[in-house]
Amino acid sequence: MASKNNKNCVIALVDDCADALEIMTIMLASYGYTNVITAASAREALSKLHSLECSLDAIITDYYLGDGTGFDVVTALMLADKAPPLRILVTGNPSACMSNSRLFDHTFLKPIRAAELCSVLDTHFNTMSRVAS
């Protein structure tokens, strides 16, 4: 489970599949990650994240988003100096993993397992909280 410090982390979750978005939001909440900003398209993600008043700690994005890609979203955030320190790609297409490996810290092929994803989040945020101490 996530440590208490992790519960305040702001995570963006972007997927054009409503069911996947809902399932992943529930999955993250079950591990203590409740400050999740969801978006169902690249356009919605950029609109919400560009207007965000606090810093984003992580983004978990599907590759294909209907109106763009997760690559497009993260690249736009980087250009606006709003990219989070942890960037995770979720995809059903193994070739998307290879072509975007430099932009993302971790890539998961669907179907994603909650324990694996949350282990990456826990490890990252626990390391960050130790460095900040």
C-alpha positions in Angstrom: 0.0 0.0 0.0 1.0 3.6 -0.5 2.6 5.5 2.4 0.8 8.5 3.9 3.0 10.9 2.0 1.9 9.5 -1.3 -1.7 10.2 -0.7 -1.2 13.9 -1.5 0.5 13.2 -4.8 -1.2 14.7 -7.9 -1.5 12.1 -10.6 -3.0 12.7 -14.1 -4.7 9.7 -15.7 -5.5 9.9 -19.4 -7.3 7.2 -21.4 -10.0 7.5 -24.1 -11.7 4.4 -22.9 -14.2 5.4 -20.1 -14.2 1.9 -18.6 -10.4 1.8 -18.4 -10.3 5.3 -16.9 -12.8 4.3 -14.2 -11.1 1.0 -13.4 -7.7 2.6 -13.1 -9.1 5.4 -10.9 -10.6 2.8 -8.6 -7.3 0.8 -8.6 -5.2 3.9 -7.8 -7.6 4.8 -4.9 -7.4 1.3 -3.5 -3.6 1.9 -3.1 -4.1 5.3 -1.5 -3.7 7.5 -4.6 -6.9 9.6 -4.4 -5.7 12.9 -5.9 -6.2 11.8 -9.5 -7.1 14.1 -12.4 -8.8 12.2 -15.2 -9.1 13.1 -18.8 -10.6 11.1 -21.7 -8.7 12.8 -24.6 -5.5 14.6 -25.3 -7.3 17.9 -25.6 -9.1 17.5 -22.3 -5.8 16.4 -20.6 -3.9 19.5 -21.9 -6.8 21.8 -21.0 -7.0 20.5 -17.4 -3.2 20.2 -16.9 -2.2 23.6 -18.3 -4.7 25.3 -15.9 -3.6 23.3 -12.9 -2.5 25.5 -10.1 -0.4 22.9 -8.3 2.5 20.8 -9.7 1.7 17.5 -11.2 3.6 14.5 -9.7 3.0 11.9 -12.3 1.1 11.1 -15.5 -0.2 7.8 -16.5 -1.4 7.9 -20.1 -2.7 5.5 -22.8 -0.8 5.8 -26.0 -3.8 6.1 -28.4 -6.2 8.8 -27.3 -8.5 9.3 -30.3 -7.5 13.0 -30.8 -3.8 12.4 -30.3 -1.4 10.3 -28.3 0.1 10.1 -24.8 3.3 11.1 -26.5 1.6 14.4 -27.7 0.3 15.1 -24.2 3.7 14.6 -22.5 5.6 16.5 -25.1 3.2 19.5 -24.8 3.6 19.4 -21.0 7.4 19.4 -21.4 7.3 22.4 -23.8 5.2 24.3 -21.2 7.5 23.3 -18.4 4.7 21.4 -16.7 5.8 17.8 -17.2 5.7 15.7 -14.1 8.9 13.9 -12.9 7.2 10.5 -13.4 5.7 9.6 -16.8 4.1 6.3 -17.4 2.8 4.9 -20.7 0.1 2.3 -20.9 -0.6 0.7 -24.2 -1.8 -2.4 -26.0 0.7 -1.9 -28.8 4.3 -3.2 -28.1 5.7 -1.1 -30.9 4.5 2.1 -29.1 6.7 1.0 -26.2 9.8 1.0 -28.2 9.3 4.2 -30.1 8.5 6.2 -26.9 10.9 4.6 -24.4 13.0 7.8 -24.0 10.0 10.0 -23.1 8.5 7.7 -20.5 10.0 6.4 -17.3 8.0 3.2 -17.4 5.8 1.5 -20.0 3.1 -1.1 -19.2 1.4 -3.3 -21.8 -2.3 -3.9 -21.3 -3.8 -5.5 -19.4 -2.1 -3.7 -16.6 -1.8 -5.2 -13.1 -2.5 -2.9 -10.2 0.2 -4.2 -8.0 2.9 -3.6 -10.6 1.8 -0.1 -11.4 1.4 0.9 -7.8 4.7 -0.6 -6.9 6.3 1.8 -9.5 4.4 4.7 -8.0 5.3 3.8 -4.4 9.0 3.3 -5.2 9.2 6.6 -7.0 7.3 8.7 -4.4 9.1 7.0 -1.5 12.4 7.7 -3.1 11.4 11.3 -3.7 10.2 11.8 -0.1 13.6 10.5 1.2 15.5 12.8 -1.1 13.4 15.8 0.1 14.0 14.9 3.7 
